[in-house]
Amino acid sequence: MKRAKLYFVIAAVVLPVIGCQFASCSGEPPAQIAADTTEHLWRGWNKYQIKPDDSLAKYGRELIENTSYYLGPKGIVTQITNGMNCQNCHLNGGTVPW
């Protein structure tokens, strides 16, 4: 059962990231994209824009913000990470471009 939860958690985090990478890829090198304005870049919903009944979106944001609680050395799902949160690099719950 723990293994099934682990696969679900990994799929919930990894698949949207991979999908966004392919969907937003314009074929230009990053240096050229960075020179453009950031108006066309995808931005995720902030925590106030998530609908109250959208529990999966809330859980995804919670997982990015508190990864170590779920997957860290003392995680409640499993103990597979070094204790860092995804939000340490992917700022504001993963909603900030670049």
C-alpha positions as CSV (number, residue, x, y, z in Angstrom):
1,M,0.0,0.0,0.0
2,K,2.9,2.4,0.8
3,R,4.4,1.7,-2.6
4,A,1.1,2.6,-4.3
5,K,1.0,5.9,-2.5
6,L,4.6,6.6,-3.4
7,Y,3.9,6.0,-7.1
8,F,0.8,8.2,-6.9
9,V,2.8,11.0,-5.2
10,I,5.6,10.8,-7.7
11,A,3.2,10.8,-10.6
12,A,1.3,13.7,-9.2
13,V,4.5,15.8,-9.0
14,V,6.5,14.6,-12.0
15,L,3.9,14.2,-14.8
16,P,2.6,17.8,-14.6
17,V,6.1,19.1,-14.6
18,I,7.1,17.0,-17.7
19,G,3.9,17.9,-19.4
20,C,4.4,21.6,-18.9
21,Q,8.0,21.4,-20.2
22,F,6.8,19.9,-23.5
23,A,3.7,22.0,-23.8
24,S,5.5,25.3,-23.3
25,C,8.6,24.4,-25.3
26,S,8.9,26.7,-28.3
27,G,12.1,25.2,-29.7
28,E,14.1,28.3,-28.9
29,P,17.2,28.2,-26.7
30,P,16.6,29.5,-23.1
31,A,18.7,32.6,-23.8
32,Q,16.4,33.7,-26.5
33,I,13.3,33.0,-24.5
34,A,14.7,35.0,-21.5
35,A,15.2,38.0,-23.8
36,D,11.4,38.1,-24.5
37,T,9.0,39.5,-22.1
38,T,7.5,37.2,-19.5
39,E,3.9,37.9,-20.4
40,H,3.4,34.7,-22.4
41,L,4.9,32.4,-19.7
42,W,2.7,30.0,-17.9
43,R,2.0,31.0,-14.3
44,G,0.3,28.6,-11.9
45,W,-2.6,29.6,-9.7
46,N,-1.8,31.1,-6.4
47,K,-3.3,29.5,-3.3
48,Y,-6.3,31.9,-3.4
49,Q,-7.3,30.9,-6.9
50,I,-7.6,27.2,-6.2
51,K,-11.3,26.3,-6.1
52,P,-12.5,25.0,-2.7
53,D,-13.6,21.7,-4.1
54,D,-10.4,21.0,-6.0
55,S,-8.7,18.7,-3.5
56,L,-6.1,17.4,-6.0
57,A,-4.8,20.9,-6.8
58,K,-4.6,21.7,-3.1
59,Y,-2.8,18.5,-2.4
60,G,-0.3,19.2,-5.2
61,R,0.5,22.6,-3.9
62,E,0.8,21.2,-0.3
63,L,3.2,18.6,-1.6
64,I,5.4,21.1,-3.3
65,E,5.4,23.4,-0.2
66,N,5.9,20.6,2.4
67,T,7.7,17.8,0.6
68,S,9.7,16.8,3.6
69,Y,6.6,16.3,5.7
70,Y,5.4,13.7,3.2
71,L,8.6,12.3,1.8
72,G,11.4,13.5,4.0
73,P,13.5,11.6,6.6
74,K,10.6,11.5,8.9
75,G,7.9,11.6,6.2
76,I,4.4,10.3,6.8
77,V,4.1,8.6,3.3
78,T,7.7,7.3,3.0
79,Q,11.3,8.3,3.8
80,I,13.0,8.8,0.4
81,T,14.3,12.4,0.3
82,N,16.9,14.5,2.0
83,G,14.4,16.6,3.9
84,M,14.3,19.5,1.4
85,N,11.0,20.9,0.1
86,C,10.5,21.2,-3.7
87,Q,9.6,24.9,-2.9
88,N,13.3,25.5,-2.0
89,C,14.0,25.8,-5.7
90,H,10.5,26.0,-7.3
91,L,9.4,29.3,-5.7
92,N,5.9,30.1,-4.5
93,G,4.6,26.5,-4.8
94,G,6.1,26.1,-8.3
95,T,4.1,28.9,-9.8
96,V,7.0,31.3,-10.6
97,P,8.4,31.0,-14.1
98,W,12.2,30.4,-14.4
